[in-house]
Amino acid sequence: MSKPTVFVCGITGTQGSAVASALTPHAVPLRALVRDPSTPAAAQLASKFGDNLTTIHGDYDNEAALSDAMAGCNALFLNLSPDFTDPAAEARRAEALLAAARAAGVTHVIYSSGLSVNDPERLPHWDPKSFTAAVILSKAAIEDKVRRAGFPRWTILRPGNFMANYILPLVMMYPGLTTTGRWSTALLPDSILPMVDPVSIGAFVAAAVLDRPRFHEQEIEIADQMMTLEELMPKLSSAAGRELKAEYMTDEEVDAQKGVNPMVAAMLMMRDLSIFVDLAKVKSWGIPLSSFDTFLEREKERVLETYGNPA
């Protein structure tokens, strides 16, 4: 079976770069859009992926650039982030990407969605009026578009809580953690988080690209390890070289903030995210998994940069 050319969404981001890194050793040709070629992340693409990657200047709202970038591709890694200023943007951009993929003759779409997207009402703290719910429902609509778009093959991945959320730049969504070493959270001490290393997402995508029949019409939850914050924070502290602690909000504090602070509402729903993952099923795919210890060791320079310890 010949190797496909893959369009990678978010090539400079957490998931896109992990996917490109996983595919590059297999000499799979990659194509991507880059909004700003002058950024450090964009400038590093050539050294990371070499001639394997072709980039086109543009964004997902630029139909001509999208068509140019998708030309010659027969697989699409679809991965979009919510736009906090335009709630409809994620679904609109997904539709544009899928339309460009159809026009280019793409035969396999791999969509990275998220845990709970297929059945969010199972979450005990599900709030359909929250911003988090809007994001989840948007991703659910995109999942449905992927299933019904008529591509010969499709795969849906639902990764858990990113290990990369605890280092720059993603850690900035947790105010205070990098500056004071304290994180005020609506999670509970015994909330079980299904942690996923972006490298594992890349590994699953690469497996799907290289073994399309096996992954056709598969919907796969991905996590490497189940952890509570009581387990996570000491490991993060040790890697950072300074004490980092979670401070758990009271029920009264959560009730007062969940309607006005989207992150509080999100953390409230995340308390039960682990119900969507069966690690035995994840392992049954035979794809090597990672761990938080492995992630912290691999990313130790970024951990120290994040938490301001040069030692």
C-alpha positions as CSV (number, residue, x, y, z in Angstrom):
1,M,0.0,0.0,0.0
2,S,1.5,3.4,-1.1
3,K,2.0,6.1,1.5
4,P,-0.5,8.9,1.4
5,T,0.2,12.6,1.5
6,V,-1.3,14.0,4.7
7,F,-2.6,17.5,5.3
8,V,-1.9,18.3,9.0
9,C,-4.0,20.8,10.8
10,G,-2.2,22.9,13.4
11,I,1.3,21.9,12.3
12,T,2.9,24.3,14.9
13,G,0.6,23.3,17.7
14,T,0.5,20.5,20.3
15,Q,-1.3,17.9,18.3
16,G,-0.2,18.8,14.8
17,S,3.5,18.9,15.6
18,A,3.2,15.5,17.4
19,V,1.5,14.0,14.3
20,A,4.1,15.4,11.9
21,S,6.8,14.1,14.2
22,A,5.2,10.6,14.2
23,L,4.8,10.5,10.4
24,T,8.2,11.9,9.5
25,P,10.3,8.8,10.3
26,H,8.0,6.9,7.8
27,A,8.8,9.4,5.1
28,V,5.1,10.3,4.7
29,P,4.8,13.5,2.7
30,L,3.1,16.3,4.7
31,R,1.4,19.5,3.8
32,A,0.1,22.3,6.0
33,L,-1.1,25.9,6.2
34,V,1.0,28.4,8.2
35,R,-0.7,31.7,9.2
36,D,2.6,33.5,10.0
37,P,5.8,32.1,8.5
38,S,7.8,34.6,10.6
39,T,7.0,33.1,14.0
40,P,9.7,31.0,15.7
41,A,7.5,27.9,15.6
42,A,7.0,28.3,11.9
43,A,10.7,29.0,11.3
44,Q,11.6,25.7,13.0
45,L,9.4,23.6,10.8
46,A,12.0,23.2,8.1
47,S,14.7,22.0,10.5
48,K,12.2,19.6,12.2
49,F,10.6,18.0,9.2
50,G,12.8,19.0,6.2
51,D,11.7,18.4,2.7
52,N,9.0,16.0,4.0
53,L,6.8,19.0,4.8
54,T,5.4,21.6,2.3
55,T,3.9,24.7,3.9
56,I,1.6,27.2,2.3
57,H,1.0,30.7,3.8
58,G,-2.6,31.2,4.8
59,D,-5.4,30.2,7.2
60,Y,-8.6,28.1,7.2
61,D,-10.7,31.1,6.3
62,N,-8.7,31.6,3.0
63,E,-10.4,29.2,0.5
64,A,-7.7,29.7,-2.2
65,A,-4.8,28.9,0.3
66,L,-6.7,26.0,1.7
67,S,-7.3,24.5,-1.8
68,D,-3.6,25.0,-2.7
69,A,-2.4,23.4,0.5
70,M,-4.8,20.4,0.2
71,A,-3.8,19.7,-3.4
72,G,-2.3,16.2,-3.9
73,C,-3.3,15.1,-0.4
74,N,-5.2,11.9,0.2
75,A,-5.4,12.0,4.0
76,L,-6.4,14.7,6.4
77,F,-5.6,15.1,10.0
78,L,-8.4,17.4,11.2
79,N,-7.7,19.2,14.5
80,L,-9.2,22.5,15.5
81,S,-9.3,24.6,18.6
82,P,-12.3,26.7,19.7
83,D,-12.3,30.4,18.9
84,F,-13.2,32.3,22.0
85,T,-14.2,35.4,20.0
86,D,-16.2,33.5,17.4
87,P,-18.1,30.4,18.8
88,A,-19.2,29.3,15.3
89,A,-15.7,29.4,13.8
90,E,-14.6,25.9,14.7
91,A,-17.5,24.2,12.9
92,R,-17.2,26.6,10.0
93,R,-13.5,25.9,9.5
94,A,-14.1,22.2,9.8
95,E,-16.6,22.4,7.0
96,A,-14.2,24.4,4.9
97,L,-11.4,21.8,5.5
98,L,-13.7,18.9,4.7
99,A,-14.9,20.6,1.5
100,A,-11.3,21.3,0.4
101,A,-10.4,17.7,1.2
102,R,-13.3,16.3,-0.9
103,A,-12.3,18.5,-3.8
104,A,-8.7,17.4,-3.5
105,G,-9.7,13.7,-3.5
106,V,-8.8,12.9,0.1
107,T,-9.9,9.4,0.9
108,H,-9.2,9.2,4.7
109,V,-10.1,11.8,7.4
110,I,-8.7,11.4,10.9
111,Y,-10.4,13.8,13.3
112,S,-9.0,14.5,16.8
113,S,-12.0,15.4,18.9
114,G,-12.1,15.0,22.7
115,L,-13.3,12.8,25.5
116,S,-17.0,13.0,26.3
117,V,-17.9,14.5,22.9
118,N,-19.9,11.5,21.8
119,D,-22.1,11.4,25.0
120,P,-21.6,14.5,27.2
121,E,-24.8,14.1,29.0
122,R,-23.2,11.2,30.9
123,L,-21.2,13.9,32.8
124,P,-22.8,14.4,36.2
125,H,-22.0,18.2,36.0
126,W,-23.0,18.6,32.3
127,D,-24.3,22.2,31.8
128,P,-25.7,22.5,28.3
129,K,-25.7,26.4,28.6
130,S,-22.0,26.7,29.4
131,F,-19.3,27.8,27.0
132,T,-17.6,24.4,27.5
133,A,-20.8,22.7,26.4
134,A,-20.8,24.9,23.3
135,V,-17.3,23.7,22.5
136,I,-18.2,20.0,23.1
137,L,-21.4,20.2,21.0
138,S,-19.5,21.9,18.2
139,K,-17.0,19.0,18.2
140,A,-19.9,16.6,18.3
141,A,-21.3,18.2,15.2
142,I,-17.9,18.0,13.5
143,E,-17.7,14.3,14.4
144,D,-21.1,13.8,12.7
145,K,-19.9,15.7,9.6
146,V,-16.9,13.4,9.4
147,R,-19.0,10.3,9.6
148,R,-21.5,11.6,7.0
149,A,-19.2,13.4,4.6
150,G,-18.8,10.5,2.2
151,F,-15.1,9.9,2.6
152,P,-14.1,6.3,1.8
153,R,-12.4,6.0,5.2
154,W,-12.7,8.0,8.5
155,T,-11.4,7.7,12.0
156,I,-12.3,9.6,15.1
157,L,-9.8,10.0,18.0
158,R,-10.9,11.3,21.4
159,P,-7.8,12.2,23.5
160,G,-7.9,13.0,27.2
161,N,-6.3,15.7,29.3
162,F,-3.1,16.8,27.7
163,M,0.1,16.5,29.7
164,A,1.2,19.5,27.7
165,N,-1.4,21.6,29.6
166,Y,1.0,21.9,32.4
167,I,3.8,23.6,30.5
168,L,4.0,26.6,28.3
169,P,2.1,27.8,26.4
170,L,-1.0,25.9,27.4
171,V,-0.4,26.2,31.2
172,M,-1.4,29.9,31.0
173,M,-5.1,28.8,31.2
174,Y,-4.3,27.9,34.8
175,P,-3.7,31.4,36.3
176,G,-1.2,31.5,39.2
177,L,0.3,28.1,38.7
178,T,3.5,29.4,37.1
179,T,3.8,32.6,39.1
180,T,2.7,31.7,42.6
181,G,3.0,27.9,42.4
182,R,-0.7,27.6,43.4
183,W,-3.6,26.5,41.2
184,S,-7.1,27.2,42.3
185,T,-9.2,24.5,40.7
186,A,-12.8,23.1,40.7
187,L,-11.3,19.6,40.4
188,L,-11.4,17.4,43.6
189,P,-8.4,15.7,45.2
190,D,-9.7,12.4,44.0
191,S,-10.8,13.5,40.6
192,I,-9.2,11.0,38.1
193,L,-7.7,12.6,35.0
194,P,-7.2,10.5,31.9
195,M,-3.8,12.0,31.0
196,V,-2.5,11.8,27.4
197,D,0.9,12.6,26.0
198,P,0.7,14.4,22.6
199,V,3.3,11.9,21.4
200,S,0.6,9.1,21.9
201,I,-1.9,11.1,19.8
202,G,0.8,11.3,17.1
203,A,1.4,7.6,17.4
204,F,-2.3,6.7,16.9
205,V,-2.6,9.1,13.9
206,A,0.5,7.6,12.3
207,A,-0.9,4.1,12.9
208,A,-4.2,5.1,11.3
209,V,-2.5,6.7,8.3
210,L,-0.3,3.6,7.7
211,D,-3.0,1.0,8.3
212,R,-6.1,2.6,6.9
213,P,-8.4,-0.5,6.7
214,R,-7.8,-1.3,10.4
215,F,-8.8,2.1,11.6
216,H,-11.7,2.7,9.2
217,E,-14.9,3.7,11.1
218,Q,-13.1,3.4,14.4
219,E,-13.8,5.8,17.3
220,I,-11.0,5.6,19.8
221,E,-10.6,7.2,23.2
222,I,-7.0,7.8,24.1
223,A,-5.3,8.1,27.5
224,D,-1.9,7.0,28.7
225,Q,-2.4,7.0,32.4
226,M,-5.0,7.8,35.0
227,M,-3.9,10.3,37.7
228,T,-5.4,12.5,40.4
229,L,-4.0,15.9,41.1
230,E,-2.6,14.6,44.3
231,E,-0.5,12.3,42.2
232,L,0.2,14.7,39.4
233,M,1.3,17.8,41.4
234,P,4.2,16.2,43.3
235,K,5.7,14.8,40.0
236,L,5.3,18.2,38.4
237,S,6.9,19.9,41.4
238,S,9.9,17.5,41.3
239,A,10.4,18.2,37.6
240,A,10.0,22.0,38.1
241,G,12.3,22.2,41.1
242,R,9.8,24.1,43.2
243,E,6.7,23.4,45.1
244,L,3.5,23.4,43.1
245,K,0.1,22.8,44.7
246,A,-3.5,22.6,43.8
247,E,-5.9,24.5,46.0
248,Y,-9.4,23.1,45.8
249,M,-12.3,25.4,45.5
250,T,-15.2,25.0,47.9
251,D,-18.6,24.1,46.6
252,E,-19.7,27.7,47.4
253,E,-16.8,29.1,45.4
254,V,-17.6,26.8,42.4
255,D,-21.3,27.7,42.5
256,A,-20.4,31.4,42.5
257,Q,-18.0,31.2,39.6
258,K,-19.1,28.4,37.3
259,G,-21.6,30.7,35.5
260,V,-19.0,33.4,34.8
261,N,-15.7,31.6,34.6
262,P,-15.6,29.1,31.7
263,M,-12.5,27.4,33.2
264,V,-14.3,26.6,36.4
265,A,-17.3,25.1,34.5
266,A,-14.8,23.1,32.4
267,M,-13.0,21.7,35.5
268,L,-16.3,20.9,37.1
269,M,-17.2,18.7,34.1
270,M,-13.7,17.2,34.0
271,R,-14.2,15.7,37.5
272,D,-15.7,12.7,35.8
273,L,-13.9,12.6,32.5
274,S,-12.3,9.2,33.3
275,I,-15.7,7.4,32.8
276,F,-15.1,7.7,29.1
277,V,-11.8,5.7,29.0
278,D,-11.1,2.0,29.3
279,L,-7.3,1.7,29.4
280,A,-7.5,-1.9,28.5
281,K,-9.2,-1.0,25.2
282,V,-6.6,1.7,24.6
283,K,-3.8,-0.8,25.1
284,S,-5.5,-3.4,22.9
285,W,-4.5,-1.4,19.8
286,G,-0.9,-2.4,20.5
287,I,0.4,1.1,20.2
288,P,3.1,1.9,22.8
289,L,1.8,4.3,25.4
290,S,3.6,7.0,27.4
291,S,3.4,8.2,31.0
292,F,3.6,11.5,32.9
293,D,7.1,10.6,34.1
294,T,8.2,10.0,30.5
295,F,6.6,13.3,29.3
296,L,8.3,15.3,32.1
297,E,11.7,13.8,31.4
298,R,11.4,14.4,27.7
299,E,10.2,18.0,28.2
300,K,12.4,18.8,31.1
301,E,13.8,22.0,29.5
302,R,10.3,23.3,28.8
303,V,9.2,22.4,32.3
304,L,12.1,24.5,33.8
305,E,11.4,27.3,31.3
306,T,7.7,27.2,32.4
307,Y,8.3,27.4,36.1
308,G,11.3,29.7,36.1
309,N,14.0,27.4,37.5
310,P,17.2,27.6,35.4
311,A,19.0,24.9,37.4
